[in-house]
Amino acid sequence: MRLFMTSIAPLLGWIAFQLFRFPLLKKSRAKHRFVMKLFRYAADYGSVRALSVYGHLLFFRGEGITNRIQGAIYIERAADKGDSKAAYQMGKIFEEGHQNYPVDPDKAVKYYHKAAETGHMLAIKRLVDVYTHGELKKEKSGVDAAYWLNQLEASRAS
């Protein structure tokens, strides 16, 4: 049964995302509860997109500290599975610190690197700043700053 549920998790995540974006019944609490259940179900069974979207909804739009903590957990799981948006957000979370995630410059840079390596523009910009100004416990490095600046320009050109 778990194998079946794991295999349909991306489909459930896609359905949840489509319902979330669908304008009909936009303010409906019942629709919101249903969509959030679908996202959670898909996320719990390994859908990376559902992990990312559900985590972002909980972290940025959830009510209370418990939802923010749970959202950060889902975002971290998505980042560890390769989602670039989630990796960038984890970099921000570790840079700024939130509830159960204290400030950790090393982890922030690690997640920024993960996001930047997949072409996330904001992560690349952040790494340019980190290496240009010597932020987040990193030494100023003209070589690294130039590398990420070239990546940024290459991303803009394509």
C-alpha positions in Angstrom: 0.0 0.0 0.0 2.9 2.4 0.8 4.4 1.8 -2.6 1.1 2.7 -4.3 0.7 5.8 -2.2 4.3 6.9 -2.9 3.7 6.4 -6.6 0.6 8.6 -6.7 1.9 11.3 -4.3 3.1 13.5 -7.2 -0.3 13.3 -8.9 -2.0 14.2 -5.6 0.4 17.1 -5.2 -0.4 18.3 -8.8 -4.1 18.1 -8.1 -3.7 20.0 -4.9 -1.7 22.7 -6.6 -4.3 23.0 -9.4 -7.1 23.3 -6.9 -5.1 25.8 -4.9 -4.7 28.0 -8.0 -8.2 27.5 -9.3 -10.2 30.8 -8.8 -13.6 29.1 -8.0 -14.4 29.1 -4.3 -11.3 31.1 -3.6 -12.4 32.1 -0.1 -14.0 28.8 0.8 -12.7 27.3 4.1 -13.8 23.8 3.1 -11.7 24.1 -0.2 -8.8 25.4 1.8 -8.9 22.5 4.3 -9.3 19.9 1.5 -6.4 21.3 -0.5 -4.1 21.5 2.6 -5.0 17.9 3.4 -4.1 16.9 -0.2 -0.8 18.8 0.1 0.1 17.2 3.4 -0.8 13.7 2.1 1.3 14.2 -1.0 4.2 15.7 1.0 4.1 12.9 3.6 4.4 10.4 0.8 7.4 12.1 -0.8 6.2 14.5 -3.5 9.0 17.1 -3.6 6.7 19.8 -5.1 4.1 19.2 -2.4 6.8 19.3 0.3 7.9 22.7 -1.0 4.5 24.2 -1.5 2.9 22.9 1.7 6.0 23.9 3.7 5.9 27.4 2.2 2.1 27.7 3.0 2.7 26.6 6.6 5.8 28.7 7.1 4.7 32.0 5.5 0.9 31.8 5.8 0.3 29.4 8.7 -1.2 30.6 12.0 1.0 30.2 15.1 4.5 29.0 15.9 3.6 25.3 15.5 2.7 25.8 11.8 5.9 27.9 11.2 8.0 25.1 12.7 6.2 22.4 10.8 6.5 24.5 7.6 10.3 24.8 8.1 10.5 21.1 8.5 8.7 20.5 5.2 10.8 23.1 3.4 14.0 21.5 4.7 12.9 18.1 3.5 12.1 19.6 0.1 15.5 21.3 0.0 17.3 18.1 0.9 15.5 16.4 -2.0 16.7 19.0 -4.5 14.0 21.7 -4.7 15.9 25.0 -5.4 13.2 27.3 -4.1 13.1 25.4 -0.8 16.9 25.3 -0.6 17.0 29.1 -1.0 14.4 29.5 1.7 16.3 27.3 4.0 19.4 29.4 3.4 17.3 32.5 4.5 15.9 30.6 7.5 19.4 29.6 8.7 20.7 33.1 7.9 18.0 34.9 9.9 17.1 32.2 12.5 13.6 31.1 13.3 12.2 29.2 16.3 13.8 25.8 16.2 16.3 26.9 13.5 19.0 29.1 15.1 21.3 31.3 13.1 23.8 29.0 11.4 25.9 30.7 8.7 27.5 27.4 7.5 24.2 25.8 6.9 22.9 29.0 5.2 25.8 29.0 2.8 25.3 25.2 2.2 21.7 25.7 1.2 22.4 28.8 -0.9 25.0 26.8 -2.8 22.4 24.0 -3.3 19.9 26.5 -4.7 22.5 28.4 -6.8 23.8 25.2 -8.4 20.4 24.6 -9.8 20.2 28.1 -11.2 18.1 29.9 -8.5 18.8 33.6 -9.3 18.3 35.0 -5.8 20.6 32.3 -4.4 23.3 33.2 -6.9 22.9 36.9 -6.1 23.2 36.2 -2.4 26.4 34.2 -3.0 27.9 37.0 -5.0 27.2 39.3 -2.0 28.5 36.7 0.5 31.9 36.4 -1.3 32.1 40.0 -2.3 31.6 41.4 1.2 32.8 38.5 3.3 29.5 37.7 4.9 28.2 34.6 6.7 31.6 33.8 8.2 33.1 33.5 4.7 36.3 35.3 3.7 36.2 37.8 0.9 36.9 35.9 -2.2 37.3 37.6 -5.6 37.5 34.3 -7.3 34.3 32.9 -5.8 32.5 36.2 -6.3 33.6 36.3 -9.9 32.5 32.7 -10.4 29.0 33.4 -9.1 28.8 36.7 -10.9 29.5 34.8 -14.2 26.9 32.3 -13.3 24.4 35.1 -12.7 25.2 36.7 -16.1 25.0 33.3 -17.8 21.5 32.7 -16.3 20.3 36.1 -17.4 21.6 35.5 -20.9 19.7 32.2 -21.3 
